[in-house]
Amino acid sequence: MARDLAIDLGTANTLVYARGRGIVLNQPTVIALNTRTREVLAVGDEAWQMIGRTPGYIVAVRPLREGAITDFDITERMIRLLLRRAGVSRLGRTRVLICVPSAITSVERRAVRDAARRAGAASAHLIEQPMAAAIGAGLPVQEPVGSMVVDVGGGTTETAVISLGGLVASRAVRCGGFDMDAAIQAYVRAEHGIAIGERTGEELKLAIGSALPYANEVKAEVRGRLVATGMPKTVVLAPAEVRSAIKEQVDLIVATTVDCLASAPPELAHDIITQGIHLVGGGAMLRGLANRLADETEVAVHLVPTPLECVVNGAGLCLPSLDRHRPAFAASDA
């Protein structure tokens, strides 16, 4: 019997869902390479630990940036390694359903499908992340009822209004959690003269970052390197500073959501007001983001119970009946 898989190939994390088994793999989308020999040294968690800590000839890279494949060969090798790690050694009859951002081009869609096939999949289908997220959130996507999801990922933010198995209105912007991390790095460098790494920027966002002021705010120490002298130094950051650093990215996510909601047909907008907006994705866990969106749209916003796994769970629910869900797949996959 063929072993069907669903893959959420995210800019930040890659999740693999096996039919009948659930999520079997959840790893950072990072691969470590020896640039002299092109040998793959590590993938996933092991490679993520190497970011910013390797000698010159070893690089830990993210093969996807802003939801798009930046290196086809590395992505193909990473997919092959992740599938092998998921316990699939022979993929001769395996069908793979891959979640992709709706913002990527047809060329990039073809690259994702080709990467999965070269990695050994018998067939590869694509489903847009907002559709998979809506299915994973348990929304009635096949009914003539309007449902709205906001998917805040590492490299992209996607908003979509869904009805009768299709995207009625959608907006996508190449802005997500990584852009917030980079904005925090830039702020610390500009305001305090200290260079910090990508991982430190993310840790600050998780520790004290927010979209709105919150109760019992505490400051955080950050260690970095003085730009002027190269010497190590520690400074203390307040939550308000991190909030200021990521304001541009949060404002863009909010504006994209408002724009998508405004473009929905009036009857579907009524449905959305009734059942609210569903917030998914790793970036959705930013403290206060749901409340900020609710304030701006004047619609209730619900953070789903498992925001990071929602997309791959939705794709996994499609695996038993791929043919029935084919109309919901990405257009270029038809």
C-alpha positions in Angstrom: 0.0 0.0 0.0 1.3 3.4 -0.9 2.4 5.6 2.0 1.0 9.1 1.3 2.7 12.1 2.8 1.8 15.8 3.3 4.7 18.3 3.6 4.5 21.9 4.8 7.7 23.2 3.2 8.0 26.4 5.2 10.6 29.1 5.2 11.2 28.5 8.9 10.1 24.9 9.6 9.3 21.8 7.5 6.7 19.5 8.8 5.9 16.0 7.4 2.5 14.3 8.0 2.2 10.6 7.2 -1.2 9.2 6.4 -2.5 7.1 9.3 0.4 8.3 11.6 0.0 12.0 11.9 3.0 14.4 12.1 6.2 12.3 12.0 8.7 15.2 11.5 9.0 18.8 12.6 12.4 20.3 11.8 13.8 23.8 11.0 14.2 24.3 7.3 18.0 24.5 7.5 20.8 22.5 5.9 24.5 22.6 6.7 27.0 22.1 3.8 30.7 21.7 3.4 31.3 24.2 0.6 34.6 22.5 -0.3 33.1 19.1 -0.9 29.3 20.0 -1.2 28.7 17.3 1.4 25.6 17.6 3.5 26.7 17.7 7.1 23.4 18.1 8.9 19.8 19.0 8.3 17.0 20.3 10.6 17.7 20.8 14.3 21.4 19.9 14.0 21.9 22.4 11.2 20.0 25.1 13.0 22.3 24.8 16.0 25.2 25.6 13.6 23.8 28.9 12.4 26.4 31.6 13.1 28.8 29.1 14.7 30.6 27.4 11.9 34.1 27.8 10.3 34.3 29.6 7.0 34.0 26.5 4.8 30.9 25.2 6.5 27.6 27.1 5.9 24.2 26.6 7.5 21.7 27.9 5.0 17.9 28.2 4.6 17.1 27.0 1.1 13.8 28.9 1.2 13.6 32.6 1.6 10.3 34.6 1.6 8.5 31.4 0.7 10.5 30.8 -2.5 13.2 28.3 -3.3 16.6 30.1 -3.5 18.6 26.9 -4.2 16.9 24.1 -6.2 19.7 21.5 -5.6 19.9 22.1 -1.9 16.1 22.0 -1.5 15.9 18.7 -3.3 18.7 17.2 -1.1 17.0 18.5 2.0 13.6 17.0 1.0 15.3 13.6 0.3 17.0 13.7 3.7 13.9 14.7 5.6 11.8 12.0 4.0 14.4 9.4 4.8 14.4 10.7 8.4 10.6 10.4 8.4 11.0 6.7 8.0 10.4 6.5 4.2 13.3 4.7 2.6 11.6 3.7 -0.7 9.3 6.2 -2.2 8.3 4.3 -5.4 4.6 4.5 -4.8 4.4 7.4 -2.4 2.1 10.3 -3.3 3.2 13.7 -1.8 1.0 16.7 -1.2 3.1 19.9 -0.6 1.8 23.1 1.0 3.1 26.2 -0.9 2.5 29.9 -0.4 -0.1 31.4 -2.8 2.5 34.2 -3.5 5.0 32.0 -5.3 5.2 32.0 -9.1 4.3 29.2 -11.5 8.1 28.7 -12.1 8.6 28.3 -8.3 5.6 25.9 -8.1 7.2 23.7 -10.8 10.5 23.8 -8.9 8.9 22.5 -5.7 7.1 19.7 -7.6 10.3 18.7 -9.5 12.3 18.7 -6.2 9.8 16.3 -4.6 9.8 14.0 -7.7 13.6 14.0 -7.9 13.7 13.1 -4.2 11.7 10.0 -5.1 8.0 10.7 -4.9 5.8 8.9 -7.4 3.6 12.0 -7.8 3.6 15.5 -6.2 0.6 17.7 -5.8 0.4 21.3 -4.4 -2.1 22.9 -2.1 -2.0 26.6 -1.2 -1.2 27.2 2.5 -4.4 29.3 3.3 -6.6 26.5 1.9 -4.7 23.8 3.9 -4.8 26.0 7.0 -8.6 26.5 6.7 -9.1 22.7 6.4 -6.7 22.1 9.4 -8.7 24.7 11.4 -11.9 22.7 10.8 -13.6 25.4 8.7 -16.4 24.5 6.3 -14.4 25.2 3.2 -16.6 23.1 0.8 -19.8 24.9 1.8 -21.2 28.2 0.5 -20.1 30.0 3.7 -17.3 32.5 4.0 -14.3 31.6 6.1 -11.2 33.7 6.6 -7.7 32.7 7.6 -4.5 34.7 8.3 -1.3 32.6 8.0 1.7 34.4 9.4 4.8 32.3 8.5 8.5 32.8 8.6 8.8 34.4 5.2 5.3 35.2 4.0 1.9 36.3 5.4 -1.1 35.1 3.6 -4.7 36.1 4.1 -7.6 34.4 2.3 -11.4 34.3 2.2 -12.6 30.8 1.3 -15.9 29.5 0.1 -17.1 26.5 -1.9 -13.6 25.0 -2.0 -11.8 27.9 -3.5 -10.1 31.2 -2.6 -12.6 34.0 -3.2 -10.2 36.8 -2.1 -6.6 36.5 -1.1 -3.7 38.7 -0.3 -0.1 37.7 0.2 2.9 39.7 1.3 6.5 38.5 1.6 6.8 39.5 5.2 6.8 37.3 8.3 8.7 36.2 11.4 12.2 36.4 9.8 11.6 40.0 8.8 10.8 40.8 12.4 14.0 39.0 13.5 16.0 41.1 11.0 14.3 44.3 12.1 15.3 43.6 15.8 18.9 43.0 14.7 18.9 46.3 12.8 17.4 48.2 15.7 19.9 46.9 18.2 22.8 47.7 15.8 21.5 51.2 15.1 20.4 52.2 18.6 23.0 50.4 20.8 25.9 49.9 18.3 25.8 46.1 18.9 25.7 43.4 16.3 23.6 40.3 17.2 22.9 37.2 15.3 19.8 35.8 13.6 19.1 33.4 16.5 19.4 36.1 19.1 17.0 38.3 17.2 14.4 35.5 17.2 15.0 34.8 20.9 14.3 38.5 21.8 11.1 38.5 19.7 9.9 35.4 21.5 10.9 36.6 25.0 9.6 40.2 25.0 8.2 41.0 21.5 4.6 42.0 21.1 2.1 43.7 18.8 0.5 45.6 21.7 1.6 46.6 25.2 0.9 43.9 27.8 0.8 43.5 31.5 3.8 42.7 33.6 6.4 43.6 31.0 10.0 42.7 31.8 13.2 43.7 30.2 15.7 41.3 28.6 19.5 41.2 28.5 21.1 40.8 25.1 24.7 40.0 24.5 26.4 41.0 21.3 29.5 42.5 19.7 30.3 46.2 19.7 30.3 47.3 16.0 33.0 49.9 16.7 35.5 47.8 18.6 34.5 44.2 18.1 34.4 43.7 21.9 31.6 41.7 23.5 29.0 43.8 25.4 25.6 43.3 27.2 22.7 45.7 27.0 19.2 45.6 28.4 16.2 46.0 26.1 12.7 47.0 27.0 9.6 45.4 25.3 8.7 48.8 24.0 11.9 48.9 22.0 11.3 45.5 20.4 7.7 46.6 19.7 9.1 49.7 18.0 11.6 47.6 16.0 8.9 45.3 14.5 6.2 48.0 14.1 6.6 48.2 10.3 6.2 44.4 9.9 3.2 44.2 12.2 1.6 47.2 10.5 2.0 45.5 7.1 0.4 42.2 8.3 -2.5 44.2 9.7 -2.9 46.2 6.5 -2.8 43.0 4.4 -5.6 41.5 6.5 -7.8 44.6 6.4 -7.3 44.8 2.6 -8.3 41.2 2.1 -11.3 41.5 4.3 -12.4 44.7 2.5 -12.2 42.9 -0.9 -14.6 40.0 0.2 -18.1 40.0 -1.3 -20.7 41.5 1.2 -22.5 38.1 1.9 -19.2 36.4 2.7 -18.1 39.4 4.9 -21.3 38.8 6.9 -20.3 35.2 7.5 -16.8 36.3 8.6 -18.2 38.8 11.1 -20.3 35.9 12.5 -17.6 33.3 12.8 -14.5 35.5 13.0 -11.0 35.3 11.5 -8.7 32.4 12.2 -5.1 33.1 12.9 -2.5 30.3 12.1 1.3 30.0 11.5 4.3 30.2 13.7 4.4 34.0 13.5 0.8 34.1 14.7 2.1 33.3 18.2 3.5 36.9 18.5 2.1 38.2 21.8 -0.9 40.5 21.2 -1.1 40.0 17.4 -4.7 38.5 17.6 -5.9 41.4 19.7 -4.3 44.0 17.3 -6.0 42.4 14.3 -9.3 42.3 16.2 -9.0 46.0 17.0 -8.2 47.0 13.4 -10.8 44.8 11.7 -13.5 45.0 14.4 -14.0 41.2 13.9 -13.2 38.5 16.4 -9.9 36.9 15.8 -9.2 33.3 17.0 -5.7 31.9 17.4 -6.1 28.2 16.5 -4.9 25.7 19.1 -1.9 24.4 17.1 -0.9 27.4 14.8 2.4 25.9 13.7 0.9 22.4 12.8 -2.4 23.7 11.4 -1.3 23.8 7.7 0.2 20.4 7.6 -2.7 18.9 9.5 -5.1 20.3 6.9 -3.0 18.9 4.1 -2.9 15.5 5.9 -6.7 15.5 6.1 -6.8 15.6 2.3 -4.6 12.5 1.8 -7.3 9.8 2.1 -9.3 11.5 -0.7 -6.8 13.3 -3.0 -9.1 13.1 -6.0 -12.0 14.6 -4.1 -9.9 17.5 -2.9 -8.2 18.1 -6.3 -10.3 21.3 -7.0 -8.8 22.8 -3.9 -5.2 22.2 -5.1 -3.0 25.0 -6.5 -4.2 26.0 -10.0 -1.0 25.0 -11.7 -1.4 21.5 -10.3 -4.7 20.8 -12.0 
